[in-house]
Amino acid sequence: MAEMHPATLEGWYALHQAWTTDWTALRALEPRAREEIADEARALFEELAAPAEGWSAPFRLVGGGADWLFVHFRPTLEELSDVALRVRRSRLADFLRPGFDYLSVTEAGLYHATAEAAREHGAGTEAFRRALDEAAEAELRSPHVRSRLYPEVPEGMKYVSFYPMSKRRAPGANWYTLPVEERSRLMREHGMTGRRFAGRIFQVITGSAGLDDWEWGVTLFARDPLDFKRIVTEMRYDDASALYGEFGEFVTGIRFAPGDWTKLLRVSE
């Protein structure tokens, strides 16, 4: 069963956009023109923040070589594309330079259910598929799982940390050759570490295999930015990370209200 992949549940599509600002070009504008750009950005992000389903939010980044991170969640890829086009067509975008775009979809992995169904019914059998379907339906009724697929950030968690990751395929440490029971055990252990930060960290896992260069995106929200350091440090000691984790660049930022664009785009006269 080494080649068996876990069943997954998917929810909203996600797009993370990092941008740098052309401050020189912005500074060359008349004050009134800068105010108009800020007013348009405020109106745009107020509208994007609360669609029928999903949400968008801007964050100002600290370090990482970029100024802004825009995070968008939408039910369909078409809606997400529309959001991206609206941002790029805005007057603000005339003064932004793309750092990276990261496309993914919210995901809940059914490692334990997959391993259990394979053990009881044999992998790939009709009974196996029925058992997985029943497990998936039960998981979708769980408020915890729904919060992972359709995430709403708790009040006051204004800090964000985002990074992409993949599982290692090195000789002697290849995640994808492990039996599904072992992967299930490792991910359960990893999840228990994360649960110690319940109420302090809100975590959104998005799958990106086939959608972007890495396999997952991890978005963490917190009230205290030091909790990012604490949870990532503790999780690095889990075998799922220590033996099998590969990580991309981290970006960290602070959420702000759309009305703050005027202040944040202010430049010296």
C-alpha positions in Angstrom: 0.0 0.0 0.0 3.0 2.3 -0.2 1.7 4.0 -3.4 -1.8 4.7 -1.9 -2.6 8.4 -1.6 -5.0 9.6 1.2 -8.4 10.8 0.2 -8.9 14.5 0.6 -11.7 17.0 1.0 -11.5 20.3 -0.8 -13.3 23.7 -0.2 -12.5 27.2 -1.3 -9.8 28.1 -3.9 -7.1 30.3 -2.5 -4.8 32.9 -4.1 -1.9 34.5 -2.2 -0.4 37.5 -4.0 2.8 39.3 -2.9 3.6 42.7 -4.3 6.3 45.4 -4.1 5.6 49.1 -4.5 7.1 51.5 -7.0 7.5 54.2 -4.4 9.4 56.5 -6.8 6.6 56.5 -9.3 4.0 57.0 -6.5 6.0 59.9 -5.0 6.1 61.6 -8.4 2.2 62.0 -8.4 0.4 65.0 -7.1 -1.1 64.5 -3.6 -4.6 64.5 -5.0 -3.8 61.7 -7.5 -2.4 59.6 -4.6 -5.6 60.2 -2.6 -7.7 59.0 -5.5 -5.6 55.8 -5.9 -6.0 55.2 -2.1 -9.8 55.8 -2.3 -10.1 53.4 -5.2 -8.1 50.7 -3.3 -10.2 51.2 -0.2 -13.4 50.8 -2.2 -12.0 47.7 -4.0 -10.9 45.9 -0.9 -14.1 46.7 1.0 -16.0 45.1 -1.8 -13.7 42.1 -2.1 -13.7 41.5 1.6 -17.3 40.3 1.8 -18.6 38.5 -1.3 -21.5 35.9 -1.2 -18.9 33.2 -0.4 -15.2 33.6 0.6 -13.3 36.7 1.5 -10.2 38.8 0.6 -7.8 40.7 2.9 -4.7 42.9 2.5 -1.7 42.6 4.7 1.4 44.8 5.0 4.5 42.6 4.9 7.5 43.0 7.2 10.8 41.8 5.5 10.8 39.3 2.8 11.5 41.8 0.0 7.8 42.7 -0.6 5.4 45.3 0.7 1.9 43.7 0.5 0.3 40.3 0.6 -3.3 40.0 -0.7 -5.1 36.8 0.4 -8.2 35.7 -1.5 -10.6 32.7 -0.9 -13.4 32.0 -3.4 -15.6 28.9 -4.2 -14.6 28.6 -7.8 -11.5 29.1 -9.9 -13.5 31.4 -12.2 -14.4 33.7 -9.3 -10.8 33.7 -8.1 -9.6 34.7 -11.6 -12.1 37.5 -11.6 -10.7 38.8 -8.3 -7.1 38.6 -9.6 -8.1 40.6 -12.7 -9.9 43.2 -10.7 -6.8 43.8 -8.6 -4.5 44.0 -11.7 -6.9 46.4 -13.5 -7.0 48.8 -10.5 -5.1 52.1 -10.5 -3.2 50.8 -7.5 -1.7 48.0 -9.6 0.0 50.6 -11.9 2.3 51.1 -8.9 2.7 47.5 -7.9 5.2 44.9 -9.1 4.3 41.2 -8.6 6.5 39.2 -6.2 4.7 35.9 -6.4 1.2 34.4 -6.9 0.4 31.2 -5.1 -2.6 29.2 -6.2 -4.1 26.4 -4.1 -7.3 25.0 -2.6 -8.3 24.4 1.0 -7.8 20.8 1.9 -8.4 18.3 4.7 -6.5 15.0 4.3 -8.3 11.8 5.3 -5.1 9.8 6.2 -6.7 7.9 9.1 -9.9 7.1 7.2 -8.0 5.9 4.2 -5.7 3.7 6.2 -8.7 2.2 8.2 -10.7 1.5 5.0 -7.8 -0.2 3.4 -7.1 -2.3 6.4 -10.7 -3.4 6.8 -11.8 -3.8 3.1 -8.6 -4.0 1.0 -7.4 -1.1 -1.0 -9.2 -0.3 -4.2 -12.2 -2.5 -3.6 -15.8 -1.4 -3.9 -16.2 -1.7 -0.1 -13.1 0.4 0.4 -14.6 3.2 -1.8 -17.9 3.0 0.0 -16.2 3.3 3.4 -14.2 6.3 2.2 -17.3 8.0 0.9 -19.1 7.5 4.2 -16.1 8.8 6.1 -15.9 11.8 3.9 -19.6 12.6 4.4 -19.2 12.3 8.2 -16.1 14.6 8.1 -18.0 17.2 6.1 -20.6 17.4 8.9 -17.8 18.2 11.4 -17.6 22.0 12.3 -13.8 21.5 12.7 -13.4 20.2 9.2 -15.7 22.8 7.7 -13.6 25.5 9.4 -10.6 24.1 7.5 -12.4 24.0 4.2 -14.2 27.3 4.5 -11.9 29.3 6.9 -13.0 32.4 8.8 -10.2 34.0 10.8 -11.0 34.5 14.5 -11.4 38.1 15.6 -8.2 39.8 16.6 -5.8 37.5 14.7 -4.3 40.3 12.6 -0.9 38.7 12.0 -0.2 36.3 9.1 2.6 33.9 8.2 2.5 32.1 4.8 4.9 29.5 3.4 4.8 26.7 0.8 6.0 23.2 1.5 6.3 19.7 0.0 7.1 16.3 1.2 10.6 14.9 0.7 11.5 12.3 -1.9 15.1 11.6 -0.9 16.6 8.1 -0.9 15.8 6.6 2.5 13.4 9.5 3.3 10.7 9.3 0.6 7.3 10.2 2.0 5.6 8.7 -1.0 7.0 5.2 -0.5 5.8 5.0 3.1 2.8 2.7 3.8 -0.4 4.7 4.3 -0.6 3.5 7.9 2.8 5.1 8.7 1.9 8.3 7.0 -1.4 8.4 9.0 0.6 7.9 12.2 3.1 10.6 11.4 0.4 13.1 10.5 -1.6 12.3 13.6 1.5 13.1 15.7 2.0 16.3 13.7 -1.6 17.3 14.3 -1.3 16.8 18.0 1.5 19.3 18.1 -0.6 21.8 16.3 -3.5 21.3 18.7 -1.4 22.6 21.6 -1.7 26.0 19.9 -5.5 25.9 19.6 -6.9 29.4 20.3 -3.5 31.0 19.6 -3.0 29.9 16.0 -5.6 29.5 13.3 -4.1 27.3 10.5 -5.3 27.0 6.9 -3.8 24.2 4.9 -4.2 24.5 1.1 -3.3 21.8 -1.4 -1.4 22.9 -4.5 -0.2 19.7 -6.2 -0.9 20.2 -9.9 -1.8 23.9 -9.3 1.5 25.4 -8.3 5.2 24.6 -7.8 4.9 23.2 -4.2 2.5 20.7 -2.8 0.9 22.7 0.0 0.5 26.2 1.2 0.4 26.9 5.0 -1.3 30.1 6.2 -1.1 30.8 9.9 -3.0 33.6 11.7 -2.2 34.7 15.3 -2.7 37.5 17.8 0.9 37.3 18.9 3.5 37.0 16.0 5.9 35.1 18.3 3.4 32.2 18.2 4.5 31.7 14.6 8.1 31.0 15.8 6.9 28.8 18.6 4.6 26.5 16.6 7.0 26.2 13.6 9.9 25.3 16.0 7.9 22.7 17.8 6.5 21.1 14.6 10.0 20.9 13.1 10.8 18.2 15.8 8.0 16.0 14.6 9.2 13.3 12.2 6.7 14.4 9.6 8.7 17.6 9.3 12.2 16.6 10.5 12.5 13.7 8.1 10.0 14.5 5.3 9.4 18.3 5.2 10.7 20.6 2.5 9.9 24.3 3.0 9.9 27.4 0.8 10.2 31.1 1.7 8.2 32.5 4.6 6.4 35.9 4.5 5.0 37.6 7.6 2.6 40.5 7.7 -0.1 42.5 9.5 -3.7 42.7 8.4 -5.1 46.2 7.9 -8.5 47.7 7.2 -9.2 48.9 3.6 -9.6 52.4 5.0 -5.9 52.4 5.9 -4.7 52.6 2.3 -4.6 56.4 2.5 -2.2 56.3 5.4 -0.1 53.5 4.1 0.4 55.0 0.6 1.4 58.4 2.0 4.8 59.5 0.9 6.9 62.5 1.9 6.2 65.7 0.0 
